[in-house]
Amino acid sequence: MGDGGQGAVYGVPVPPGRFAGESLVYKEFSKPRETDSDVLYDMIVFREELSRSHRHDWAFLDERLTWPLAMIYTGSRPTQLKPSLNPGMQVLGFLMPRLKPEYQFSSMVLGGSKAQEMAFLLNEDAFAQRIELPFVSDENRLCLLSDLAATLIRLHRHGVTVGDLSPKNILFTLVPTPTCLLIDCDSMRLRGRDVQKQVETGDWEVPEAAKATTASDLFKFGLIATRLFNRHQTSTDLGGLRGIATDLVHLAERSVDLDLRTRPSPEEWLRALEQARSQQRQKVRLTQSNPHLNAWIQAQSPVRPAPPVGQQLPQQPRSRPQSSRGPTAPQPTPARIVAAPSTPTRPTPSNPTYSRVGRAVTMLLVVFVIMFVIGLLLGMTSGGSTNGSSSTVDSTVKSDTGPGGPSRAADVPGRAEAPGASVDYSQVADEPAADEVATLFARFYGAVNERDYDRAMTYYDPASNVVDTGSAASREEWTHAMSTTEETDIALRALSVSGPYTLATVNFTSHQDVGYGPVSNPKDTCDEWTVTYHLTHTKGYRILKAPREEVSYASC
């Protein structure tokens, strides 16, 4: 099915033994004597142990990794578990999952079925259209990065670093939801040990000597985010990210810092990506609902012309040395093709200096006006104001319904239940505090949905200054703001610690009567929110605040 410097991949028509009926392939090492078979054995055992000890992480990762499943050997039947303890045995390779159809696409230009490598997205959209790759919007790209960040969180948690983290080793699908699949997993480092010598893909090398570390993964994640939005294989220009969210630009800058300690964690990335995704949804809905604004933005935006007729396809990234392509055929060098006529462009002004300056000034004005218009629609309340779904209040916790402790009704894995609401926390299920934090939100939102506002107020830290719970007027004001609100589709998406606070990013949909929507859009009756709450832990978790810059929404 394919080969490379590290081995060849073969289909397995009839998988043996306990793998009967599964769709598998066999990777055979090109130099089996240069591999550490004991580490390969440990990788296989690691997967089985994870399925028992951290089943939520295992269920998540099992859909996103082509992880080794079983060793293939020749020689004497082993009598000891470790391959090195069986001198008459030689490990030749291993079985791994075959690519699912959703991670492949058909392209007449490229000669048939190809794996949907993320590397294809590091080109202009015209290139993707020409090779018949499914269209991937900016929101889709944010979702893919979020999924990749969530994968890194779980891998790093269990002592696995990717090492050669590059778009050539990341496949993607948009069906049913944007998801990433990491291939060549035998090249990953498990608890500091490697099956084969670590190598890196060209143009994705880290500046430090140490390879396949948590810091190197963070460096490369920042590059992926940068290049995924500037649509280029090697550029480090941050203009693409800057058009999405300033917070992402700051994270990308920190990712390539030579001081390894300043590189942002996957948790930081995940929070920022969720916020950016919510803002992107609002931006898309704004332009779709206002054709005049959409036409104006299109007219003012720089045109990305298609390459001229006969121009060669954009170059694919240089392959890493000694790399196996895994369960797909190697990519051929793109052929020269005849394209459709390129998009007409405006004539070049006679004065080139004026042209450059004029375009720069025009684009600054365009970006400012667009962001100003969108900012008005995304405006949130400040300080102690209330706006329905995102308000906070302080009170004393009642002993019978306090925020601490796991939910007694949480019978469904990854879901916290309480009267009136449930919270999906499957994405962070193996975080030690996940169940307790999710239970807090299930009880809080449940109280809101059941109109038990006095009980809802008990889930706030007494230090919260949003509402004076000793003031009847203040409590009445908060109750009025929440009086028509119902929260649904609640999901805890990210969980981390920052100083004295636990940061919990929650997505939910709010439904309310006309006049009770967000301050910037009070007529909204349905909004999708992304909120990062700052929690304290005194007598259980409590909500302290949700800073304005960490709250975003989009109209349903």
N, C-alpha and C positions, 0 to 999 in steps of 0.2 A: 504493500500500500504506500510505502514511502521509505526513504532512507536519508541518513545524514552522517555527520562525523562520529556520532556516538553510538549509532545503531540503526537497524532496519525494523520496520513495523509490518506485521503480517496479520491478515484477518484470521479469525478463529471460527470456522463454520459450526463446529460442535464443541462448545466448551466442556471440559471434563468435570467429573465429580460434582461437588456442591455448586458449581457455577453453571450447571446444565440449564439451558434456556435463556441465559443472559447474553447480552450483546457485547462481546469482548474483542480485544486485539492483543497480539503478542509482540512485545518489543525485545529484540535480541541485541545484546551489546556487541559492538564491533570489536572491542578489546576486553573481554570478560575478566581477564587476569589483572586488569588495572582498576577494577571496581572493588569497592569494599562491600562484600555480600552481607556482612553482619549488619551494616547500616541499612541495607535494603530490607533485611529481615525485620529490623526494628521499625522501619516505616510501615510494614504490613501489620505488625503487632500494634503499633500506635493507633492505626485506624480502628482496629477491633476493640482496643481498650477505650478509645474515645466514645465509641457507640454505646458503651456500658456506663461510663463515668460522667460523660457530658453529652447526653443524647441530643440536646437542642443544638449544640455546636456541631455535633456530628451530622445531624440532619441538614443543617445549613451548608456545611462544607462539602458534604457528599454530592451535592448538586452542582458544585462549583470547582471541583478538582478531578483530574484524571489520575487519581492516586493509585499506586501499585496495590494489587489485590493478592497476588500469589507469585512465588518464585518458580521459575522453570530451571531444572538442573539435569545434568547427565552424570553417569557414574553410579557409585554404590548408593544404596538407599540410606538416608541419614539416620543416625541413631541418637544424635544430639541436636538440640534446637538451633544453636548457632552454626552457620555454615562453616566457619573456620575450625570448628571442632570435629569436622567430618572430612578427613584428608582424602577420601576416595570420591568426593563429591565436587562438582564444578557447576556453579550457578551461571546460566547462560543469559538469562533475562527475566522478564516478568509479564504477567497478565495485567491489563488495565481496561477501563471502560472504553467502548467505541464511541466516537462522536455521535451525538444525537442529530437528527435532521435539522432541528431548529438552529444549530450552530454552523450550518452550511448554506451556500447560495449557489445558484446556477448562473454562469456567465459565459455567453458565447464568445466574448472578447478574450477571456482568459482560458477558454478551452474546455468548459464543462463545470462540474461541481467543485467548489472550493470552500475551504474553511473560512468562516467570517472572522478574520483576524482584525483586531482593533487597529492594526497598522494601516488598513485601508482607510480608516477615518482620519488619518494624518495627512490628508490631501484635500484639495478644494472639492466642494460639493459637486462640481461639474464632472470630476473624475469618478466619483462614486456613482453618479447617474449613468455615466458612459459604460461602466463595467456591470451595470444592473444590480448594484448593491442596494438593499432597502434604504430608503431615506432615513437619516438619523438626525433628529432635530437637536437644538441646544438643550432642551429639557431632557430628551433621551440621553444625551451625553452626561448631564448632571446625574441622572439616575444610574448610569453605568459606573460613574466614579463613586457614587454612594455605595453601590453594591460591592465594588472593589475594595473600598475602605472598610466596609463591614467584614469582608473576607480577611483582610490583613489583621483586623482587630482580633479575630478568632485564631488565626495562625500564630500570631505573636504571643497571644495568651498561653498557648500550649507549646511554646518553644520551637516554632517552625519559622524560618525566614525564607523568602522566595529566592533571593540572590539575583538571578537573571530576570528581573521584573521588567519586561519590555513588551510593547504591543504585538510583537511577533509571537509571544508566548501567551497572549490573552485573546481568547475568542469571545464573541458576544452574540446575544440574541435579543430581540425585542418582543418575543413571543413566549409566554403570555405577558411577561413583564421584562423590562431591561435587566439582563443578568450577564455576568462575566463568568467565563470558564478558564481556569488556569491549566495549561498543558505542560508537558515536560516536568512533571512533579518530582521525578527521580533526581532532578538537579537541585531540588530544594535542600536546605540544611536543617537537619533535625537535631535539636539540642547540641549544636556545635559540631556535628559530624556530617560528612558528605559521602555519598555513594561514589561519586567521581569528582575529579578536580573541578573547582569552580571556574566558570568562564563567563564572559559578559558579551552582550550584543554590541556591535559597533555603534557609536554615538549615544550609548546609554551607560558608559563607564562612570563609576564614582571617582572623585578626586583622591579619596583616602586609600591607604594600602589595604585595609581590612575589607574583605568582600563578604557578601551574604550575611550582613548584620541587619539588625532592626533599623539602624541609621541609614544603611544603604538602600533598604526598601523605601524609607521615607523620602530619600533623595530622588529616587526614580519615580515614586508616585507623584511628586511635584512636577517632574518633567512630563509625565503622562498628562496630567491636568493641563499644563501649559500648551503642549503640542496638540492635544485633542481639540482645543479651542482656537489655536492659531492655524490649525489645519496644515501643519508642516512637519516633515520627518525629523528635522534637526534643529529648527529654530528655537530659541529661548525667549523670543519676544512675548511680552505679557499683554499685548494689545487685545488679543482675543478674550482672555480672562477678564480684562478690565471692562469689557463691554457686558459682562455677565454680573460680576459682583466684586467690589473693591476688597472685601474680606478674603476672597479667593486669591487675589493678587498678593496680598500680604503673606498668606500661607505659602504660596509658590515661591516667593522670595526667600522665606525662611527655610524652605525645603532644601535649597542648594547652598545654604550657609556652610562654611568650612567648620564652624563650631557645631559639632554634632548634637550638642545639648539643646540648641535652639530650633532644631527641626521639629515641625509640628507632628503630633501623634495622629494616627488614623481617626481617633475619637474627635479631635479638633476639626479635622477635615470633614467628618461626617456631619457634625453640627452645622458647619458653614455651608455645606452642599445642600442640606435639607432646607436651610433658609433661602439659599439662592434658587432652589427649585420652586419653592412657593412663590417667590417674586417673579420667576420666569413664567409661571402659569398665569399670574395676574397680568403680566406684560402681554402675553399672547392673547388672553381674553379681551384685554383692552383694545388691541388693534383689530381683533376679529369683530368686536361689537361696534367699532367706530370706523367704518370704511374710509371716511375722509382723512382721519389721522393715519390710518394704515397706508393710504395712497401717498400722503405727504412724507411719511417716513421712508417709503420705498423710493420716492423721487429724490430725497435728499441723501440716502445712503449710498456709499460708494458701490459701483457695479463690480462684481467679480466676474469678468468675462471668461467664457470657455476658452481653452487653448486653441490657437489657430489650427486650421485644417492641416492634417498631416503631422501635427506635433506629437512627439513621443509621450507616452503615458508617464506620469510622475514616477520618479524612482522609488523603489521599495527600499526600506532600511537595510543596511549591510547586515548580513547574517553573522551571528557570533561564531567563532571558531569552534570546531569539534562539537557541533550541536546537532541533535536529532530532531527532525520535524515532528515526531510523534505520529499519531494515527491519521495523517493526511499526506497526500502527495506533495513533493516539494514544489514551491512556486516557480514557474518559468519566468525568464526575463520578459517583461512586458513587450509586446510587439508594437511596431509603428502602425497606427491605424488612421483611417480617415474619419474625421469628426464632422458633426453638423456644423454649419456656418457659425462662427463665433458671434456672441452678442455685440451689437454695434456699440461703439463708445463715442463719447463726445469729442469733437475736434480739439487738438492740443492748442492752447493759447499761444500766440506768437512770442510772448515774453515768458521764458521758462521760470525766471525767478518769481515773477508775479504768480505764475501758475502754482508753484510749490507753496508759497506763503498763503495765497488765496485759498487753496484747498485745505490747508491746515486750519486756517481761521474758520472757514465754513464748517469743517467737521467739528471743531470745538463748539461752535454755536449750535450745531445740530444735536450733538450729544447732550449739551446743557439743556436745551429745550425739551428733548425727549425725556431725559431723566427728571426734569422739573414737572412735566405733565404726569408722568408715572408716579413720581413721588407724592403728588397731591392725592392720587387715588390710593396710595399705599400708606398714607399718613396714619399714625397710631396716636393713642393718647399718651400724655406725658405725666410724670410725677404721680400724683395721687388721684388722677382722673379715672373714671370708670367707663367701660365701653362694652359691656355685655360679657362676652366670653372670656376676655383676658384680664378681668379685674382681680385684685387681690385684697384680702381683708385679714384682720388679726382678731384672735379670740382665744379663749381657753379651751383646751381639748377635754371633751367629756370622757370619762373613764370607760364607758361601755362601748364607745365607737372611736376610740383614739386611733391615730394614724399608724401606730407601731404594730408589728406582728404580721404574719402571713395571713392571706385570706382563707377563711374556713371553707368558702365555696369554690375555691380554685381547683376544680377537678379536672379541667382541661389543661394539658401542658401548654405553657407559654401564654396563659390567659388568666387574668385576675377578675373575679366576679364579685359584685356587691349589688344590693338592691338598687335598681334603677340604671345600672351601667356595667359594662365590662371593658377591660383594657387588654389589648393584644401586646404582649411583650416578648414574643418569640425571637425577635431580632436581638435582644439583649438577655435572653433567658439564663445564660450562664454567668452573668454578673452576680456577685454575691448578694447585692441589695435589690436585684431586679424585682423579685416577687413582692417585697415589702413596699418598694416605691410604686409599683403598678397597683398594688392594693390601695395605697393612699389615693391615687388618682381615681380608681374605681369608686371608692367611697365618696370622694369629693364631687365628682361629676354625677354620681348616682344621687347624692343629696340635692344637687341643683335640678336634676331631671324630675325628682319627686317633689320639688318645691319646698323642701325642708331647708330653708336658707339659714336658720340658726345652726343646724347641724353642719351645713357646708362651711360656715365661718370657723368651725372648730379646727379645720385643717390648715389654718394659717399660723405662722409663728407670731408670738406676741410682739416681737420686735418689728414686724411689718408696719409701715407707716401709711399704708394706703387708706385704711379706714380706722377711725377711732371707735373701737367696739364698746367703749364706755359711753358713747354718745348715741342716744336713740335716733337722732336725726341722721347721723352718719350711717348707721346700720340700715335705716330705712331707705336712704339713697342707694346704697349698694343692692339691697333687696329689690328695689324698683328696677334698677338696671338689668338685673338677672331674671326678672319676673316672667318673661316669655321665652327664655332660652332653653333649648334642649340640645344636648351634645351627643353625637353618634360617631361611629367609626373611629374610636379612640385607640391610638397605638403609641406605645413607648418606643421610640426609635433609637435613642442614644442615651448612654449613661456614663458619667465620668465624674472625677473629683477635681475640684479647683480650689485650693486653699481650704477654707473652712466650709465650703459649700459642696453639695452634690448637685451636678448639673444634669437635668433630665429634659431631653427634647421630646415633645409630644406632638403628634398630629391628631387633629380631630375636626369634625364638621359641626358647625353650630347652625341651628335653625331658630329663628326668632321672628316676631311680628314686625311689620313695617314701622319704622321709627325707632327700633331698638337695635339696629345694626351698628357696625363700627362707626366711630365719630366721623370719619371721612366719607362714609357711605351709609348713613342711618336708614336708608330705604331698603338696604339689603335684607333679604329674608333667609339667605343661606350663604355661608362662608366656610372655606377650608383654611384651617389655621395650622401654623407651625410655631410652637412656643417653646423656648428653652427656659424652664423654671430653675431658680436657684433655691435649693432645699437646705434646711438645717436639720440637725438631728438632736433634738432635746425632747425626751419623752416620745421617741419615735420621729419619723420624718414629718416635716411640716413645710408648707410653701412660704417662702420669705418674699420673693419678688420675681418678676419676669421683666428684665430690662427692655426698654423700648426697642433697642437695636437688635434684640434677639426674639422679636415677635414680628411675624408677617402673616398675611392672609391673602386669599384670592376668592373672588365671588364665585359661587357654584355655577 
